[in-house]
Amino acid sequence: MFRLRSPRLTSRVAAFFGIIGLLAGLGLTTAAYSVARDSLVDQRVTTARSVAFDHALELRDAFARNTVAQTFQQLDIGSGGFAVLTQPSLTSLLQYPASAFPDSLRDTVTAGDSGQQLFELEGEKYIGIGIHIEASNSGYFEAFSLSATERTLAVLVTALLIGSALAALLAVFFGFSTSRGLLRPLTRVATTAGDIAGGSLDARLEPTDDPELSRLVVAFNNMADAVQSRIEREERFASEVSHELRSPLTAMTAAAELLASRRGELSERSQQALDLLIAQVRRFDAMVIDLLELSRLEAGAIDGHLEEVDVGKLASQIIARSSTPSTRLSLKSNAPIIAVTDRVRFERILSNLVENAHIHAGGATGVSISIQRIGDIVIAVDDAGRGVDEPDRVRIFERFTRGSAARAREGTGLGLALVAEHAAALGGWAYVDDSPSGGARFVVVLPKAEPTLIDHDMPTGVS
């Protein structure tokens, strides 16, 4: 099932800051809009009441002079507004009838009071002011348009929303910058830890002036020192033990050969014991030789010699000298595969893979050599075994590690570790996969162009 990748921590922190900034901006926008709207409407109502009362006073005086129609016609009605006088009827001068105003406002004026009310007419919002003119028992109504106020509020809302968006963007930038600054020490730790895991045991964190981070730096560097010291002690121990075992092993080998020369003088049971002794001595000798080689590889004591090599021809010679000379070799290239590599290391890699298949998996069923698109050489050895279980595929290239199908068989347990070390020294890597024929497929990828001989471990698997 496809699973979405979890967002990076910096992205989550930046998103959190952005959401907080956006919510805060929207909250401030809502509050500012509410306050501004109430203020503008109140101001508009106050102005409308003052103007309407002035007009009502003019009409009251006009009743006394009997010039109502002329005075009504000369009233300075604001843009978008309109006025109505109930007595006398001035139908020809009216834009809208009195019924355009809310019933409750007209009832208030009819009762002899004055009032105000917000209402809508034909989609437009108005402030309605109603005034009772007692001298003529008439009602004066004037509507003041709120279009200008609505436009002002719309501009204000737009400006506030843009400000909220900008605030959210600034919050995202601030959160991203802050999180990157906070995570930078962890990034340095991860990078340095990766260098150490890749073989650069001397990698350390640089000192810092921050007292809190200084504790982390000191603790990490102390841990790295302890790890390096332990690894170096183990490497020295393995090397020294291997060297020390050479002398007694040589004596054991000589004694076993002396006994083998007089095999005919021994009983059948003694001959069986002698055969077992000779086999174990040879296995022990091979193990010590492999340990010494691994120690020299890890110490960088093995010098490499790069030269142009016909990989197909060399592979054919290696297979012919192996325990299974009939193993089929397949070259997936129309032309000879020429690579700049170390002949000795290449032979050690391929011979170990073929011998590993012979000892642990019923023999190699085929060896194929091909070239990737990027130019790397891929060496694949298929065997007749039952394959390597998933949990063992990474550990199989560690020293003294065997797959579950090979634990009861012979061998030193160092052959595949040597394959990985030699491949890494040539700038390549090794991994194991399933073979199409049903067994395991051990694969080594080497650069076709001239590699750089290195002394550090490379990855022994692919993901």
C-alpha positions as CSV (number, residue, x, y, z in Angstrom):
1,M,0.0,0.0,0.0
2,F,1.3,3.4,-0.9
3,R,2.1,5.6,2.1
4,L,2.5,9.3,2.0
5,R,5.8,10.5,3.3
6,S,5.7,12.5,6.5
7,P,6.5,16.2,6.0
8,R,9.9,17.4,7.1
9,L,10.1,18.9,10.6
10,T,11.1,22.3,9.1
11,S,8.0,22.2,6.9
12,R,5.7,21.3,9.8
13,V,7.1,24.1,12.0
14,A,6.8,26.6,9.1
15,A,3.2,25.4,8.5
16,F,2.4,25.7,12.2
17,F,3.8,29.3,12.3
18,G,1.9,30.1,9.1
19,I,-1.4,28.7,10.4
20,I,-1.0,30.6,13.7
21,G,-0.1,33.8,11.8
22,L,-3.1,33.4,9.5
23,L,-5.5,32.7,12.3
24,A,-4.2,35.7,14.3
25,G,-4.5,37.9,11.1
26,L,-8.1,36.7,10.5
27,G,-9.0,37.3,14.1
28,L,-7.6,40.9,13.9
29,T,-9.3,41.4,10.6
30,T,-12.6,40.4,12.0
31,A,-12.2,42.6,15.1
32,A,-11.0,45.6,13.1
33,Y,-13.8,45.2,10.5
34,S,-16.4,45.0,13.3
35,V,-15.1,48.1,15.0
36,A,-14.7,50.0,11.8
37,R,-18.2,49.1,10.5
38,D,-19.9,50.1,13.8
39,S,-18.0,53.3,13.8
40,L,-18.7,54.2,10.2
41,V,-22.4,53.3,10.5
42,D,-22.8,55.3,13.7
43,Q,-21.1,58.2,12.1
44,R,-23.3,58.0,9.1
45,V,-26.5,57.7,11.2
46,T,-25.5,60.8,13.3
47,T,-24.9,62.8,10.1
48,A,-28.2,61.5,8.5
49,R,-30.2,62.5,11.6
50,S,-28.7,66.0,11.6
51,V,-29.4,66.5,7.9
52,A,-32.9,65.0,8.1
53,F,-33.9,67.2,11.0
54,D,-32.5,70.3,9.2
55,H,-34.7,69.4,6.2
56,A,-37.7,68.9,8.4
57,L,-37.3,72.3,10.0
58,E,-37.1,73.9,6.5
59,L,-40.3,72.2,5.5
60,R,-42.0,73.3,8.8
61,D,-41.2,76.9,8.0
62,A,-42.3,76.3,4.4
63,F,-45.8,75.2,5.6
64,A,-46.1,78.6,7.3
65,R,-45.1,80.4,4.1
66,N,-47.2,78.0,1.9
67,T,-44.1,77.2,-0.2
68,V,-43.9,73.5,0.6
69,A,-43.5,72.2,-3.0
70,Q,-40.8,74.7,-3.9
71,T,-38.9,74.1,-0.6
72,F,-39.2,70.2,-0.9
73,Q,-37.9,70.4,-4.5
74,Q,-34.9,72.6,-3.3
75,L,-33.8,70.2,-0.5
76,D,-30.2,69.0,-0.8
77,I,-30.8,65.3,-0.9
78,G,-27.5,63.3,-0.7
79,S,-26.3,61.2,-3.6
80,G,-28.3,58.0,-3.9
81,G,-30.8,59.1,-1.3
82,F,-34.5,60.1,-1.6
83,A,-37.1,61.9,0.5
84,V,-40.9,61.5,1.0
85,L,-43.4,64.0,2.5
86,T,-46.8,62.5,3.4
87,Q,-48.8,65.8,3.6
88,P,-49.4,67.4,1.2
89,S,-49.1,64.7,-1.5
90,L,-46.2,65.5,-3.8
91,T,-46.4,62.5,-6.0
92,S,-44.9,64.1,-9.0
93,L,-41.8,65.1,-7.1
94,L,-41.2,61.8,-5.4
95,Q,-38.7,59.1,-6.6
96,Y,-40.3,56.5,-4.3
97,P,-43.5,56.4,-2.3
98,A,-43.7,56.3,1.5
99,S,-44.3,52.6,1.3
100,A,-40.6,52.2,0.4
101,F,-39.7,52.8,4.0
102,P,-40.2,50.0,6.6
103,D,-43.7,49.7,8.1
104,S,-42.3,50.0,11.7
105,L,-40.7,53.3,10.9
106,R,-43.9,54.7,9.3
107,D,-45.9,53.6,12.3
108,T,-43.5,55.4,14.6
109,V,-43.9,58.6,12.6
110,T,-47.7,58.3,12.4
111,A,-47.8,57.9,16.2
112,G,-46.1,61.4,16.4
113,D,-42.6,60.3,17.1
114,S,-39.3,60.3,15.2
115,G,-37.1,57.3,14.5
116,Q,-34.4,55.7,12.4
117,Q,-34.0,52.2,10.8
118,L,-31.6,50.4,8.4
119,F,-33.4,48.8,5.4
120,E,-32.8,47.5,1.9
121,L,-34.5,48.7,-1.3
122,E,-33.7,47.1,-4.6
123,G,-30.6,45.6,-3.3
124,E,-29.2,48.8,-1.9
125,K,-28.8,49.5,1.9
126,Y,-30.2,52.7,3.3
127,I,-30.5,54.5,6.7
128,G,-34.1,55.7,7.0
129,I,-34.9,58.7,9.1
130,G,-38.6,59.5,9.9
131,I,-39.7,62.8,11.5
132,H,-43.2,63.9,12.5
133,I,-43.9,67.6,11.6
134,E,-46.5,68.4,14.2
135,A,-47.5,71.8,12.8
136,S,-48.9,70.2,9.6
137,N,-49.5,66.7,11.0
138,S,-47.2,65.4,8.3
139,G,-44.4,62.9,8.2
140,Y,-41.1,63.5,6.6
141,F,-38.9,60.5,5.6
142,E,-35.5,60.7,4.2
143,A,-33.3,57.7,3.0
144,F,-29.5,58.0,3.1
145,S,-27.5,55.6,0.9
146,L,-24.9,53.4,2.6
147,S,-23.1,52.6,-0.7
148,A,-20.1,54.8,0.0
149,T,-19.8,53.3,3.5
150,E,-20.0,49.8,2.0
151,R,-17.3,50.6,-0.5
152,T,-15.1,52.0,2.3
153,L,-15.7,48.8,4.3
154,A,-14.9,46.6,1.3
155,V,-11.6,48.4,0.7
156,L,-10.8,48.0,4.4
157,V,-11.6,44.3,4.4
158,T,-9.5,43.8,1.3
159,A,-6.6,45.6,2.9
160,L,-7.0,43.7,6.1
161,L,-7.1,40.3,4.3
162,I,-4.0,41.2,2.3
163,G,-2.3,42.1,5.5
164,S,-3.3,38.8,7.0
165,A,-1.9,36.9,4.1
166,L,1.3,38.8,4.2
167,A,1.5,38.2,8.0
168,A,1.0,34.5,7.4
169,L,3.7,34.4,4.8
170,L,6.1,36.3,7.1
171,A,5.2,33.8,9.9
172,V,5.9,30.9,7.5
173,F,9.3,32.4,6.6
174,F,10.1,33.1,10.3
175,G,9.1,29.6,11.2
176,F,11.1,28.1,8.4
177,S,14.2,30.2,9.3
178,T,13.8,29.5,13.0
179,S,13.4,25.7,12.6
180,R,16.4,25.6,10.2
181,G,18.4,27.5,12.7
182,L,17.4,25.2,15.5
183,L,17.9,22.0,13.4
184,R,21.3,23.1,12.0
185,P,23.2,21.5,15.0
186,L,21.3,18.3,14.5
187,T,22.1,18.4,10.8
188,R,25.8,18.7,11.7
189,V,25.5,15.8,14.0
190,A,23.7,13.6,11.4
191,T,26.4,14.5,8.8
192,T,29.2,13.8,11.1
193,A,27.6,10.5,12.2
194,G,27.2,9.6,8.5
195,D,30.9,10.3,7.9
196,I,31.8,8.1,10.8
197,A,29.5,5.3,9.7
198,G,31.0,5.6,6.2
199,G,34.5,4.9,7.6
200,S,35.8,8.4,8.5
201,L,36.5,7.6,12.1
202,D,38.4,10.8,12.6
203,A,35.3,13.0,11.8
204,R,34.3,15.2,14.8
205,L,31.9,18.1,15.5
206,E,33.4,21.6,15.6
207,P,33.4,23.3,19.0
208,T,30.6,25.9,19.6
209,D,30.2,28.9,21.8
210,D,26.6,28.0,22.7
211,P,26.7,26.5,26.2
212,E,23.7,24.2,25.5
213,L,25.0,22.9,22.2
214,S,28.5,22.6,23.7
215,R,27.3,19.8,25.9
216,L,26.0,18.0,22.9
217,V,29.2,18.5,20.9
218,V,31.4,17.3,23.8
219,A,29.2,14.2,24.4
220,F,29.1,13.3,20.7
221,N,32.9,13.7,20.3
222,N,33.6,11.7,23.4
223,M,31.3,8.9,22.0
224,A,33.1,9.0,18.7
225,D,36.4,8.8,20.4
226,A,35.3,5.8,22.4
227,V,33.9,4.1,19.2
228,Q,37.1,4.8,17.3
229,S,39.2,3.5,20.1
230,R,37.2,0.3,20.4
231,I,37.3,-0.3,16.7
232,E,41.0,0.3,16.5
233,R,41.6,-2.1,19.5
234,E,39.5,-4.8,17.8
235,E,41.3,-4.4,14.5
236,R,44.7,-4.5,16.3
237,F,43.5,-7.5,18.3
238,A,42.4,-9.4,15.2
239,S,45.6,-8.6,13.4
240,E,47.8,-9.5,16.3
241,V,45.9,-12.7,17.0
242,S,46.1,-13.7,13.3
243,H,49.8,-13.1,13.3
244,E,50.4,-14.9,16.5
245,L,48.4,-17.9,15.2
246,R,50.6,-18.3,12.2
247,S,53.5,-20.0,14.1
248,P,51.5,-22.6,15.9
249,L,49.3,-23.1,12.8
250,T,52.4,-23.8,10.8
251,A,53.6,-26.4,13.3
252,M,50.2,-28.0,13.3
253,T,50.2,-28.1,9.5
254,A,53.6,-29.7,9.5
255,A,52.6,-32.3,12.1
256,A,49.4,-33.1,10.1
257,E,51.4,-33.6,6.9
258,L,53.9,-35.8,8.7
259,L,51.0,-38.0,10.0
260,A,49.5,-38.0,6.5
261,S,52.8,-39.3,5.1
262,R,52.4,-42.4,7.4
263,R,48.7,-42.8,6.8
264,G,49.1,-46.4,5.8
265,E,50.5,-47.3,9.3
266,L,47.3,-46.1,11.0
267,S,44.1,-47.9,11.8
268,E,41.0,-47.1,9.9
269,R,39.6,-45.1,12.9
270,S,42.8,-43.2,13.2
271,Q,42.8,-42.4,9.5
272,Q,39.3,-40.9,9.9
273,A,40.5,-38.8,12.8
274,L,43.5,-37.7,10.7
275,D,41.3,-36.7,7.8
276,L,39.2,-34.6,10.1
277,L,42.3,-33.1,11.7
278,I,43.7,-32.2,8.3
279,A,40.4,-30.7,7.1
280,Q,40.1,-28.5,10.2
281,V,43.7,-27.4,10.1
282,R,43.3,-26.3,6.5
283,R,40.1,-24.5,7.3
284,F,41.8,-22.8,10.3
285,D,44.7,-21.9,8.0
286,A,42.3,-20.4,5.4
287,M,40.5,-18.5,8.2
288,V,43.7,-17.0,9.5
289,I,44.8,-16.0,6.0
290,D,41.4,-14.3,5.5
291,L,41.6,-12.5,8.8
292,L,45.1,-11.2,8.0
293,E,43.8,-10.0,4.6
294,L,40.8,-8.3,6.2
295,S,43.1,-6.6,8.8
296,R,45.4,-5.3,6.0
297,L,42.4,-4.1,4.0
298,E,41.0,-2.2,7.0
299,A,44.4,-0.7,7.8
300,G,44.9,0.3,4.2
301,A,48.1,-1.8,4.0
302,I,47.2,-3.5,0.7
303,D,48.3,-1.4,-2.3
304,G,46.2,-1.5,-5.4
305,H,47.4,-1.5,-9.0
306,L,45.0,-0.2,-11.5
307,E,45.2,-1.3,-15.1
308,E,43.1,-1.9,-18.2
309,V,41.5,-5.3,-17.9
310,D,39.4,-7.4,-20.3
311,V,36.8,-8.3,-17.7
312,G,35.3,-11.1,-19.7
313,K,38.6,-12.8,-20.4
314,L,39.7,-12.5,-16.8
315,A,36.4,-13.8,-15.5
316,S,36.7,-16.9,-17.8
317,Q,40.1,-17.6,-16.4
318,I,38.9,-17.2,-12.8
319,I,36.0,-19.6,-13.3
320,A,38.3,-22.2,-15.0
321,R,40.5,-22.3,-11.9
322,S,37.6,-22.5,-9.5
323,S,36.0,-25.6,-7.9
324,T,33.2,-25.4,-10.5
325,P,35.0,-24.8,-13.8
326,S,31.9,-25.7,-15.8
327,T,30.0,-22.7,-14.5
328,R,28.4,-20.8,-17.4
329,L,29.7,-17.2,-18.0
330,S,27.4,-14.7,-19.8
331,L,28.7,-11.4,-21.1
332,K,25.9,-9.0,-21.8
333,S,27.8,-6.8,-24.2
334,N,28.4,-6.9,-27.9
335,A,32.0,-5.8,-27.5
336,P,34.7,-6.8,-25.0
337,I,34.2,-5.2,-21.6
338,I,37.4,-3.2,-20.8
339,A,37.6,-1.7,-17.4
340,V,40.3,0.1,-15.4
341,T,40.5,-1.9,-12.2
342,D,42.7,-3.9,-9.9
343,R,43.2,-7.4,-11.4
344,V,44.0,-9.0,-8.0
345,R,41.0,-7.5,-6.2
346,F,38.7,-8.4,-9.1
347,E,39.9,-12.0,-9.0
348,R,39.4,-12.1,-5.3
349,I,35.8,-10.8,-5.6
350,L,34.7,-13.2,-8.3
351,S,36.5,-16.3,-7.0
352,N,35.1,-15.7,-3.5
353,L,31.5,-15.4,-4.9
354,V,31.9,-18.6,-7.0
355,E,33.5,-20.5,-4.1
356,N,30.8,-19.2,-1.7
357,A,28.1,-20.6,-4.1
358,H,30.0,-24.0,-4.3
359,I,30.4,-24.4,-0.5
360,H,27.0,-23.1,0.7
361,A,24.5,-23.2,-2.1
362,G,25.1,-26.3,-4.3
363,G,27.3,-24.4,-6.8
364,A,27.0,-21.4,-9.1
365,T,24.4,-21.8,-11.8
366,G,25.7,-18.9,-13.8
367,V,27.9,-15.8,-13.8
368,S,26.8,-12.7,-15.7
369,I,28.7,-9.5,-16.4
370,S,26.9,-6.5,-17.8
371,I,27.3,-2.7,-18.0
372,Q,24.8,-0.2,-16.5
373,R,23.7,2.9,-18.3
374,I,25.9,5.0,-16.2
375,G,28.9,2.8,-17.2
376,D,29.3,0.7,-14.0
377,I,30.1,-3.0,-14.3
378,V,27.7,-5.4,-12.7
379,I,28.9,-8.8,-11.7
380,A,26.1,-11.3,-10.8
381,V,26.6,-14.8,-9.5
382,D,23.5,-17.0,-9.3
383,D,23.5,-20.1,-7.1
384,A,21.4,-23.3,-6.7
385,G,20.6,-22.7,-3.1
386,R,17.3,-21.7,-1.5
387,G,18.2,-18.0,-1.4
388,V,19.0,-15.6,1.5
389,D,16.3,-14.6,3.9
390,E,15.4,-10.9,4.0
391,P,16.7,-10.4,7.6
392,D,20.1,-11.9,6.6
393,R,20.7,-9.8,3.4
394,V,22.4,-6.9,5.0
395,R,24.3,-8.9,7.6
396,I,25.5,-11.6,5.1
397,F,28.5,-9.4,4.1
398,E,29.7,-9.1,7.7
399,R,32.5,-11.2,9.0
400,F,31.6,-14.6,10.5
401,T,28.0,-14.3,9.3
402,R,26.3,-17.0,7.3
403,G,22.8,-17.3,5.9
404,S,20.4,-19.6,7.7
405,A,20.8,-22.2,4.9
406,A,24.6,-22.3,5.4
407,R,25.1,-22.3,9.2
408,A,25.7,-26.1,9.3
409,R,28.2,-26.1,6.4
410,E,31.9,-25.5,6.2
411,G,33.7,-22.3,5.3
412,T,35.4,-19.5,7.3
413,G,32.5,-17.1,7.2
414,L,34.9,-14.4,5.8
415,G,34.6,-14.8,2.1
416,L,31.7,-12.4,1.5
417,A,33.2,-9.9,4.0
418,L,36.3,-9.9,1.8
419,V,34.1,-9.4,-1.3
420,A,32.5,-6.3,0.3
421,E,35.8,-4.9,1.4
422,H,37.5,-5.3,-2.0
423,A,34.5,-3.9,-3.8
424,A,34.5,-0.9,-1.4
425,A,38.2,-0.4,-2.0
426,L,37.4,-0.1,-5.8
427,G,34.6,2.4,-5.2
428,G,31.8,-0.2,-5.6
429,W,29.5,-2.1,-3.4
430,A,27.9,-5.6,-3.0
431,Y,24.4,-6.8,-2.3
432,V,22.3,-9.9,-2.5
433,D,19.0,-10.4,-4.2
434,D,16.7,-13.2,-5.4
435,S,17.8,-15.1,-8.5
436,P,15.3,-15.6,-11.4
437,S,16.3,-19.3,-11.2
438,G,15.1,-19.6,-7.6
439,G,18.3,-19.3,-5.6
440,A,20.3,-16.3,-4.5
441,R,22.0,-13.7,-6.7
442,F,25.1,-12.0,-5.3
443,V,25.8,-8.8,-7.1
444,V,28.9,-6.6,-7.1
445,V,28.8,-3.2,-8.8
446,L,32.2,-1.7,-9.8
447,P,33.0,1.5,-11.7
448,K,34.1,0.9,-15.3
449,A,36.0,4.2,-15.4
450,E,39.2,4.5,-13.4
451,P,38.2,4.2,-9.7
452,T,39.8,5.8,-6.7
453,L,41.2,3.2,-4.4
454,I,39.9,3.9,-0.9
455,D,40.3,2.3,2.5
456,H,36.9,2.9,3.9
457,D,33.8,0.7,3.9
458,M,31.1,1.3,1.3
459,P,27.5,0.2,1.6
460,T,27.0,-3.5,1.4
461,G,23.4,-3.3,0.3
462,V,21.0,-1.3,-1.7
463,S,17.5,-0.1,-0.7
